[in-house]
């Protein structure tokens, strides 16, 4: 399973990020955020190859399960997906 994680990054209380309800996004917008996230340089997938479709399905399930959430950084005008815990 693809696990959301960030090398050297933390979600902190002083960050100006806004939580975006994933289930209020259009399907195209949601898939755009997910695909952009899973294809970022520096993400780790382990030793085995995982298809883009599978990575996106796993992140979508993590959103449904409340394990991760979508944030929007107003200053940078970017979205990201962050671990809930």
C-alpha positions as CSV (number, residue, x, y, z in Angstrom):
1,X,0.0,0.0,0.0
2,X,1.1,3.5,-0.8
3,X,1.8,5.4,2.5
4,X,1.6,9.2,2.7
5,X,4.8,10.6,4.1
6,X,7.1,13.5,3.7
7,X,10.9,13.5,4.1
8,X,11.8,16.5,6.3
9,X,8.3,18.1,6.2
10,X,5.8,18.4,9.0
11,X,2.3,19.7,9.2
12,X,2.5,22.3,12.0
13,X,0.0,24.4,13.9
14,X,1.4,27.7,12.5
15,X,1.1,26.7,8.9
16,X,-1.4,28.8,6.9
17,X,-3.0,25.7,5.2
18,X,-6.7,25.2,4.9
19,X,-8.3,21.8,5.0
20,X,-10.3,21.1,1.8
21,X,-13.1,18.6,2.1
22,X,-12.2,16.0,-0.5
23,X,-15.8,14.9,-1.0
24,X,-16.8,18.5,-2.0
25,X,-14.3,18.6,-4.9
26,X,-15.4,17.7,-8.5
27,X,-14.2,14.3,-9.7
28,X,-11.7,16.0,-12.1
29,X,-10.4,18.4,-9.4
30,X,-9.9,15.5,-6.9
31,X,-8.1,13.3,-9.4
32,X,-5.9,16.3,-10.4
33,X,-4.9,16.8,-6.8
34,X,-4.3,13.1,-6.2
35,X,-2.4,12.5,-9.5
36,X,-0.2,15.6,-8.9
37,X,0.6,14.4,-5.4
38,X,1.5,10.8,-6.3
39,X,3.7,11.9,-9.2
40,X,5.8,14.4,-7.2
41,X,9.5,14.0,-7.2
42,X,10.8,12.6,-3.9
43,X,7.9,10.4,-3.0
44,X,8.8,6.9,-1.9
45,X,7.0,3.7,-3.1
46,X,9.4,1.0,-1.8
47,X,11.0,-1.7,-3.8
48,X,8.1,-2.7,-6.0
49,X,6.6,-0.8,-8.9
50,X,3.1,0.5,-8.3
51,X,1.0,1.8,-11.2
52,X,-0.3,5.4,-11.2
53,X,-3.9,4.0,-11.1
54,X,-3.2,1.9,-8.0
55,X,-1.4,4.8,-6.2
56,X,-4.4,7.1,-6.9
57,X,-6.9,4.4,-5.7
58,X,-4.9,3.9,-2.5
59,X,-4.7,7.7,-1.8
60,X,-8.5,8.0,-2.5
61,X,-9.2,5.2,0.0
62,X,-7.0,6.9,2.6
63,X,-9.0,10.1,2.1
64,X,-12.3,8.1,2.6
65,X,-10.9,6.5,5.7
66,X,-9.8,9.8,7.2
67,X,-6.1,8.8,7.2
68,X,-5.1,11.8,5.1
69,X,-6.6,15.1,4.2
70,X,-6.2,17.7,1.4
71,X,-4.7,21.1,2.3
72,X,-4.5,24.3,0.4
73,X,-1.6,26.7,1.0
74,X,-3.0,30.2,0.3
75,X,0.5,31.8,0.1
76,X,1.9,29.3,-2.4
77,X,-1.5,28.6,-4.1
78,X,-0.9,24.9,-4.0
79,X,-2.7,21.8,-2.7
80,X,-1.1,18.9,-0.9
81,X,-2.2,15.7,0.9
82,X,-1.1,15.3,4.5
83,X,-1.3,12.5,7.1
84,X,-4.1,13.0,9.6
85,X,-2.0,11.9,12.6
